[in-house]
């Protein structure tokens, strides 16, 4: 199959649960903002920021390591051994980590200023453990290009999670207001209004458990503790594990630094702003971050499909040329998403946000561009993954983490969440630039920089034009703004039609 068609096909299949799920998650944002005060939404955002960090810790770079070491083994037995070694190590280490969190739940709750909610720590610890093990099994499905099974299981996870959110946050409170309802007695037994935002975590816990149970046959098949612990020698699992760790640990560091860039602002807002407004400001910023969901959704979808694609095409003669074309199309789609979102943000904000949250809508264009830079950085990062220089991934994300920490610590007390938004953009732009410069030395890819910069510049000019349009008739205004988006599509088509004809061949 043509590599571009294959990538598009895989992106579509991987993207089905991601796109549908993200869109449905987007509909959870108004459910949250219309039912939770900004401070409660801030609590939820902060707790998930911690989960994001710890999920990096408990997987410690093993997903990417599975792709790399499977690529180096041509025989099925060797690939399976890579899987069993990585999965077994994740199960053992995650069990210890989760047990520690549960045992020390109260001191941890006190430390993060939720002394009355130690149960949050237990719920999130269990989610972490199951998601870490499931992540390796999902990675194996991706490595096998088993996109349909991946999509099916992920879709079920999303359906369970979203359904339970609507049940606990929308349905149950409504039933309690009507004692004559046939569901009143049932809801009284299982629902307590005092739990509040905790039901979001409970829904997540149940969804993760369902996914874990579905994947359990594959997990059992890959879990070989006795073989792992006895696997000394040149061909043993521990020997293989010893060769995997030097590759994976820099990715762990890179992952932690990367998560600092992605979510640390949600944590720091709580501690750097006055206590009476900090959680509310965190909630407003986090809710407005959700408006940039389409860009985040596309980048995440692309990452699921692109990583195994990049590795599987590494041995092809024209691999670098393929990577360059992929980057070109990626930039076009991202700039189209940027313009489309900003052309329609006037009505999107009412769909997503209650009036208490809409004051933060000005962060949306900044965060859209920041997420675009994340996607470009991911495209560029293939150079250090394929060349084995994974330490550079750590260097780059540590650079970003330093920018994130310094920018937030210095400017949050002055500018609030706007400082977090601008710091995020500067961080990812710097990482993107440095990755390109280093990659050009170690694994040069002839990216078409003129088109890259041209499409970005064009989209920013058109964005400024969109901003100048303000009419009494909002329908006419919306029509003209979206007409400008079509101008971008037309210009991109004119410049890319020759490449599209070539790639069809």
C-alpha positions in Angstrom: 0.0 0.0 0.0 1.1 3.6 -0.7 2.7 4.7 2.6 0.6 7.9 2.7 -2.6 5.9 2.2 -1.5 3.5 4.9 -0.8 6.3 7.3 -4.2 7.9 6.5 -6.0 4.6 6.9 -4.3 3.8 10.2 -4.9 7.4 11.4 -8.6 7.1 10.5 -8.9 3.7 12.4 -7.0 4.8 15.4 -8.7 8.2 15.2 -12.2 6.7 15.3 -12.2 6.1 19.0 -10.0 9.1 19.6 -12.0 11.6 17.5 -15.4 10.3 18.7 -14.2 10.0 22.2 -12.6 13.5 22.3 -15.8 14.9 20.8 -17.9 13.2 23.5 -15.4 14.3 26.1 -15.9 17.8 24.7 -19.6 17.4 25.5 -18.6 16.5 29.1 -17.1 20.0 29.4 -20.5 21.8 29.4 -21.8 19.0 31.7 -19.0 19.9 34.1 -19.1 23.7 33.7 -22.9 23.9 34.1 -22.9 21.6 37.1 -19.6 22.4 38.9 -18.4 25.7 40.2 -15.0 26.8 38.7 -13.3 25.7 42.0 -14.7 22.2 41.7 -13.6 22.0 38.0 -10.2 23.2 39.2 -10.0 20.4 41.7 -10.7 17.8 39.0 -8.2 19.4 36.7 -5.5 19.4 39.4 -6.0 15.8 40.3 -5.8 14.6 36.7 -2.6 16.6 36.3 -1.1 14.5 39.1 -2.4 11.3 37.4 -0.7 12.4 34.1 2.6 12.7 35.9 2.4 9.4 37.7 1.2 7.5 34.5 4.5 8.6 32.9 6.3 7.2 36.0 4.6 3.8 36.0 5.1 3.2 32.3 8.7 4.7 32.2 9.1 4.8 28.5 8.2 1.2 27.8 5.6 1.9 25.2 8.1 3.4 22.8 10.7 0.8 23.8 8.2 -2.0 22.8 8.0 -0.5 19.3 11.8 -0.1 19.0 12.8 -3.5 20.3 10.0 -5.3 18.4 11.4 -3.6 15.2 14.8 -5.1 16.0 13.4 -8.6 16.2 12.2 -10.1 12.9 10.9 -13.4 14.3 7.5 -13.6 16.1 9.1 -15.4 19.1 11.5 -12.5 19.6 8.8 -9.9 19.4 6.7 -11.8 21.9 9.6 -12.0 24.3 10.0 -8.2 24.1 6.3 -7.9 25.0 6.3 -10.4 27.9 9.5 -8.8 29.3 8.1 -5.3 29.2 4.6 -6.2 30.4 5.9 -8.3 33.3 8.2 -5.5 34.5 5.3 -3.0 34.3 2.9 -5.2 36.3 5.5 -5.8 39.0 6.6 -2.1 39.3 3.0 -0.8 39.0 1.8 -3.1 41.8 4.4 -1.8 44.2 3.7 1.8 43.2 0.0 1.6 43.6 0.3 -0.2 46.9 2.5 2.6 48.2 0.0 5.2 47.2 -2.8 3.4 48.9 -0.9 2.8 52.1 0.2 6.5 52.3 -3.0 8.0 51.0 -3.7 10.2 54.0 -0.2 11.8 54.2 -0.4 12.4 50.4 -3.9 13.9 50.7 -2.6 16.2 53.4 0.4 17.2 51.3 -1.7 18.3 48.3 -4.2 20.1 50.5 -7.1 17.7 50.3 -7.1 16.2 53.8 -10.8 15.3 53.7 -10.5 13.4 50.5 -7.9 10.6 50.9 -10.3 8.4 48.9 -9.3 10.4 45.8 -5.8 9.0 46.2 -7.1 5.4 46.4 -9.3 5.8 43.3 -6.7 7.4 41.2 -4.0 4.9 42.3 -6.2 2.0 41.1 -6.8 3.9 37.8 -3.0 4.4 37.4 -2.3 0.7 37.9 -4.8 -0.6 35.5 -4.1 2.1 32.9 -0.3 1.4 33.0 -0.8 -2.3 32.3 -3.4 -1.6 29.7 -1.1 0.9 27.9 1.5 -1.8 27.2 -1.2 -4.2 25.8 -2.6 -1.4 23.7 1.0 -0.7 22.5 1.3 -4.3 21.4 -1.9 -4.0 19.4 -0.5 -1.0 17.7 2.8 -2.7 17.0 0.9 -5.5 15.4 -1.1 -2.9 13.4 -4.3 -4.4 15.0 -6.0 -1.0 14.7 -9.5 -2.3 14.6 -9.3 -4.2 17.9 -7.5 -1.2 19.5 -10.3 1.1 18.3 -13.0 -1.2 19.5 -11.7 -1.6 23.1 -10.8 2.1 23.3 -14.3 3.0 22.1 -15.9 0.8 24.8 -13.8 2.5 27.4 -15.0 5.9 26.2 -18.6 4.9 26.1 -18.5 3.5 29.7 -16.7 6.6 31.0 -19.0 9.1 29.4 -22.2 7.2 30.1 -21.3 7.0 33.8 -20.4 10.7 33.9 -23.9 11.6 32.6 -25.4 9.1 35.0 -23.7 10.4 38.1 -23.6 14.1 37.3 -26.7 14.6 35.2 -29.2 11.8 35.9 -28.8 11.1 39.6 -29.1 14.7 40.9 -32.1 15.2 38.7 -33.8 12.1 40.0 -33.3 13.1 43.6 -35.3 16.3 42.9 -38.3 14.1 42.0 -39.2 11.7 44.9 -42.0 10.3 42.8 -39.6 9.0 40.2 -39.5 5.3 39.7 -35.6 5.5 40.0 -35.7 7.5 43.2 -35.1 4.6 45.6 -32.3 3.1 43.5 -30.5 6.4 43.1 -30.8 7.1 46.9 -28.9 3.8 47.6 -26.0 4.4 45.2 -25.6 8.2 45.0 -24.5 10.8 47.5 -24.5 14.5 46.6 -21.5 15.0 49.0 -19.2 13.0 46.6 -19.6 15.7 44.0 -16.7 15.9 41.6 -15.5 12.6 43.0 -18.0 10.8 40.7 -15.8 11.8 37.7 -13.0 9.7 39.3 -15.4 6.9 40.1 -16.6 6.8 36.4 -13.0 6.7 35.3 -12.2 3.9 37.7 -15.0 1.7 36.4 -14.1 2.4 32.8 -10.5 1.5 33.4 -11.6 -1.7 35.2 -13.8 -2.7 32.2 -10.9 -2.1 29.8 -8.5 -4.0 32.0 -10.9 -7.0 32.2 -11.3 -7.1 28.4 -7.5 -7.1 28.0 -7.0 -9.6 30.8 -6.5 -12.6 28.5 -3.7 -10.9 26.7 -2.3 -9.6 30.0 -2.2 -13.1 31.5 -0.6 -14.5 28.3 2.2 -11.9 28.5 2.7 -12.0 32.3 5.7 -14.4 33.0 7.0 -13.5 36.5 8.9 -16.7 37.1 10.5 -16.6 33.7 11.3 -12.9 34.2 12.9 -13.3 37.7 14.8 -16.4 36.7 15.8 -15.0 33.3 19.5 -14.3 33.9 21.9 -15.1 31.1 22.5 -13.9 27.6 19.1 -14.9 26.4 17.0 -14.4 29.6 14.3 -11.8 30.2 16.4 -9.9 32.7 19.2 -9.6 30.2 16.7 -8.2 27.6 15.3 -6.0 30.3 18.8 -4.7 31.0 19.2 -3.7 27.4 15.7 -2.0 27.2 16.2 0.1 30.3 19.0 2.4 28.9 16.7 3.1 25.9 13.6 3.7 28.0 14.9 5.7 30.9 15.7 8.8 28.9 12.1 8.6 27.5 10.9 8.5 31.1 12.8 11.7 31.9 11.5 13.2 28.6 8.0 12.1 29.5 8.1 13.7 32.9 9.6 16.9 31.5 7.0 16.8 28.8 4.2 16.3 31.3 5.6 19.3 33.2 5.1 21.3 30.0 1.6 20.0 29.5 0.0 20.0 32.9 2.2 21.7 35.5 0.5 25.0 35.0 -2.8 23.5 36.3 -0.9 22.6 39.5 1.1 25.8 39.9 -2.0 28.1 39.5 -3.3 26.7 42.7 -0.2 27.4 44.7 0.9 30.7 43.1 -2.4 32.6 43.1 -4.3 33.8 46.2 -6.0 31.0 47.9 -9.5 32.5 47.5 -9.3 32.5 43.7 -6.7 29.9 42.8 -8.9 26.9 42.3 -11.5 29.0 40.4 -8.9 30.4 38.1 -7.5 26.9 37.6 -11.0 25.7 36.7 -11.6 28.6 34.2 -8.2 28.0 32.5 -8.7 24.2 32.3 -12.2 24.6 30.9 -11.1 27.1 28.2 -8.2 24.7 27.4 -10.9 22.2 26.4 -12.1 24.5 23.6 -8.8 23.8 21.8 -9.9 20.1 21.8 -10.0 19.7 18.1 -6.3 20.4 17.7 -5.4 18.3 20.7 -7.6 15.5 19.3 -6.0 15.5 15.9 -2.4 15.6 17.3 -3.2 12.7 19.6 -4.9 10.7 16.9 -1.9 11.3 14.6 0.5 10.2 17.3 -1.2 6.9 17.8 -0.9 6.0 14.1 2.3 7.8 13.3 4.7 6.2 15.8 4.3 2.6 14.5 4.2 4.0 11.0 7.5 5.9 11.4 9.2 2.8 12.9 7.9 0.4 10.3 9.0 2.6 7.4 12.5 3.3 8.8 14.1 0.7 6.6 12.5 2.0 3.4 14.9 3.7 0.9 12.9 6.9 0.7 11.9 7.0 4.4 13.2 10.6 4.9 11.2 11.8 1.9 8.1 10.2 3.3 8.6 11.9 6.7 9.0 15.2 5.0 5.7 14.9 3.1 3.9 13.7 6.3 5.1 16.9 8.0 3.8 19.0 5.2 0.3 17.6 5.3 0.3 17.7 9.1 1.0 21.4 9.1 -1.8 22.0 6.6 -4.4 20.1 8.6 -3.3 21.8 11.9 -3.5 25.3 10.4 -7.0 24.5 9.0 -8.1 23.4 12.5 -6.6 26.6 14.0 -8.5 28.8 11.5 -11.7 26.8 11.7 -11.8 27.0 15.5 -11.1 30.7 15.7 -13.6 31.4 12.9 -16.3 29.7 15.0 -15.2 30.5 18.6 -18.0 33.0 19.1 -20.6 30.2 19.2 -18.3 27.4 20.4 -17.7 29.1 23.7 -21.5 29.1 24.5 -21.6 25.4 23.6 -18.7 24.5 26.0 -18.8 27.1 28.8 -21.1 28.4 31.4 -20.9 32.2 31.8 -18.6 31.9 34.8 -15.9 30.4 32.5 -16.1 32.5 29.4 -13.8 35.2 30.6 -10.9 32.9 29.8 -11.7 32.4 26.1 -8.7 34.6 25.1 -6.3 31.8 25.9 -7.8 29.6 23.1 -5.7 30.8 20.1 -2.5 30.7 22.1 -3.2 27.1 23.2 -4.2 26.0 19.7 -0.8 27.2 18.4 0.9 25.6 21.4 -0.7 22.2 20.6 0.3 22.6 17.0 3.9 23.0 18.1 3.5 19.8 20.1 2.5 18.0 17.0 5.4 19.3 14.9 7.8 18.4 17.8 6.4 14.8 17.7 7.0 14.6 14.0 10.5 15.9 14.4 11.2 13.6 17.4 11.4 10.6 15.1 15.1 11.4 14.5 16.3 10.6 18.0 13.9 7.6 18.4 15.2 5.9 15.2 18.9 6.8 15.7 18.9 5.6 19.3 19.8 9.1 20.7 16.9 9.1 23.1 18.8 11.2 25.6 18.2 14.1 23.2 14.5 13.7 23.8 15.2 14.1 27.5 17.3 17.2 26.8 14.6 18.8 24.7 11.8 18.2 27.1 13.9 19.3 30.1 14.6 22.5 28.2 10.8 22.9 27.9 10.3 22.1 31.5 12.7 24.8 32.6 10.9 27.3 30.4 7.5 26.1 31.8 8.6 26.3 35.5 10.4 29.7 35.1 7.7 31.3 33.1 4.9 30.1 35.4 6.7 30.9 38.6 7.6 34.4 37.5 4.5 35.5 35.6 1.5 33.6 37.2 1.5 35.9 40.2 1.3 38.9 37.8 -0.8 37.8 34.9 -2.6 34.7 36.2 -3.6 32.0 33.7 -2.6 34.1 30.7 1.0 33.6 31.8 0.4 29.9 31.7 -1.0 30.0 28.1 1.9 32.1 26.7 4.5 30.1 28.6 3.0 26.9 27.1 3.4 28.3 23.6 6.9 29.6 24.1 7.9 26.2 25.7 6.7 24.1 22.8 8.0 26.5 20.1 11.5 26.4 21.7 11.4 22.6 21.8 10.2 22.4 18.2 13.0 24.6 17.0 15.8 22.9 19.0 14.6 19.4 17.8 14.8 20.6 14.2 18.3 22.0 14.7 19.7 18.9 16.4 17.8 16.5 14.1 19.4 18.1 11.1 22.8 17.0 12.4 22.0 13.5 13.5 19.2 12.3 11.2 18.7 14.9 8.5 15.3 15.1 6.8 14.8 17.5 4.0 11.6 19.2 5.3 10.1 21.9 3.0 10.7 24.9 5.3 9.4 27.4 2.8 6.0 25.7 2.8 6.1 25.0 6.5 6.7 28.7 7.3 4.4 29.8 4.5 1.3 27.9 5.7 1.8 29.1 9.2 2.3 32.7 8.1 -0.7 32.5 5.8 -2.9 31.1 8.6 -1.8 33.9 11.0 -2.6 36.6 8.4 -6.0 35.1 7.8 -6.6 34.8 11.6 -6.0 38.5 11.9 -8.5 39.2 9.1 -11.0 37.0 11.0 -10.5 39.1 14.1 -11.3 42.3 12.2 -14.7 41.1 11.1 -17.4 42.3 13.5 -20.9 42.8 12.1 -24.4 43.4 13.5 -25.6 40.3 11.7 -23.9 37.4 13.4 -24.9 35.0 10.7 -23.2 37.1 8.0 -20.2 37.6 10.3 -19.9 33.8 10.7 -20.3 33.2 7.0 -17.5 35.6 6.1 -15.2 34.2 8.7 -15.6 30.7 7.4 -15.2 32.0 3.9 -11.7 33.0 4.9 -11.1 29.5 6.2 -12.0 28.2 2.7 -9.5 30.7 1.2 -6.8 28.8 3.1 -8.1 25.5 1.8 -8.1 26.7 -1.7 -4.5 28.1 -1.5 -3.2 24.9 0.1 -4.9 22.8 -2.6 -3.3 24.9 -5.4 0.2 24.4 -3.9 -0.3 20.7 -3.0 -2.1 19.3 -6.0 1.1 18.2 -7.7 2.2 16.3 -4.6 -1.2 14.7 -4.2 -1.0 13.4 -7.8 2.5 12.0 -7.1 1.6 10.3 -3.9 -1.4 8.6 -5.5 1.0 6.7 -7.6 
